[in-house]
Amino acid sequence: MIPSKRINRLFRRFARRMSWPAMFTLVVAQALITYLLFYLAGEHELVSHPLQFIYYNMVVVSTVGFGDFSPVTHAGRLIVSFWQIPSGLIIFASFIGKVTQLFINIARRNMNGTNDFYHYDDHILLLCWDDHSTRQIVKLILGDKKRQKRQILLCVTDDIKNPFPDNMDVSFARLRTFSDKKELDRVAISKAKRIIVDGKSDDETLSIALSIATFAAKDANISAHFFDKTKAQLLKMHCPHIECSIDNSAKMMVRSMQDPGSSQVTEQLLSTLSGATLYCLQLPELDKELTFGTLFNNLKENYQMTLIGLSYFKNGDDMQLNPALDLPIKNGCYLHYIAHERIDAEAISWQSI
């Protein structure tokens, strides 16, 4: 007698090697042969209606029992005993094994980062992995409750498993390299709207940023973090549209020493998890010219927004903080403000200002 474990292995191997078209062909063939045999055996009650037969056949092969119908002739019972149940059990078990293997493969690809994401659009790419900083980045992104619901795609070259397997907002891709166009196409880099580059070193961050700059969308917001200012300046020379942030720990320590509480202000302004936070919106096309003071007073009074500065470049290269109240504001500029939650430009009644 063949052990049950060996039978299970044989079924799994059979299901793995069989293609889906072949599996469906077997299912249909078993049903058609059974239908024909019952028809020849005179089981008119079972084959009088195709849907009724499908229901009966599925009940028999899946439960090895009878529901509302059963054969009444001797020939029909022989067909059930020697054909319908044996063939149905084999095919049904193989089908269940194939479906189970499909879900196992999906879960394995999700954990190993081998899925394709060509279909992604308007998503966020996080390039590189650090156990502490990357988790914090994801937490801060998701902490913005009014953000656009973009899917986050974490891309790494490290040999690691998916660090966010239970988070439906974060997908995972493991790439061979960040310089291979095919690999970048796999994560739909040309359709990503937000890209964060945070390598383990400044050299890695610089290399990745230079590699992806050519393939990223022209209107994508790309940010890269550096500790060395010269590396940030080098990247800005070649890719002026990339926003480079630089480690400010020394400046923060001096500010905290000279003006106690400065670190707490900065912490709240940069964190979406508690308190007021720093946000940005683009001024739409308006029919009238506004001044900074007019905007400041109206936004504060009606929307509890504190306007602190503006820029005419998306990456903030010409940032004007705390400008004069009579400064004219041009259409299309980027307004930086503090609020307890994000307020989009569409939520503001600009014509009433």
Number of C-alpha atoms within 10 A of each C-alpha: 3 6 7 9 9 10 11 14 11 13 19 20 14 14 22 16 10 14 12 14 9 11 17 13 12 17 16 12 12 17 19 13 13 22 20 12 19 23 16 12 18 16 19 13 15 23 19 11 10 11 11 14 19 15 14 19 24 16 16 19 21 14 11 15 11 14 12 8 15 16 19 14 13 10 16 21 17 13 17 23 12 10 16 23 20 14 19 23 17 12 21 19 18 22 21 14 18 23 15 14 15 13 11 12 12 14 14 15 18 20 20 16 21 15 18 16 17 14 9 18 16 18 19 25 25 20 22 21 20 12 8 8 11 17 13 12 14 16 14 14 16 18 14 16 12 11 13 10 13 19 17 22 22 24 21 22 14 12 11 12 16 20 16 16 13 9 8 9 13 20 22 27 25 24 20 13 16 20 15 12 14 12 17 22 16 17 26 22 27 21 21 24 19 20 23 20 23 23 21 12 13 19 13 15 23 20 16 20 26 17 17 20 18 12 15 22 16 13 13 19 18 24 17 22 21 23 14 13 14 12 18 21 14 12 20 14 11 11 14 13 21 22 19 19 13 14 12 9 11 8 10 14 14 13 14 13 12 10 10 12 12 15 17 10 13 13 15 15 19 15 18 22 15 13 15 21 21 21 20 18 18 17 17 14 11 12 9 11 9 16 14 21 17 15 19 17 17 17 19 15 11 11 13 16 24 19 24 16 17 25 19 18 13 21 17 14 12 11 17 15 12 11 13 11 13 11 12 13 21 17 16 16 17 22 23 21 24 20 18 15 19 20 19 14 14 10 8 13 10 17 8 6 13
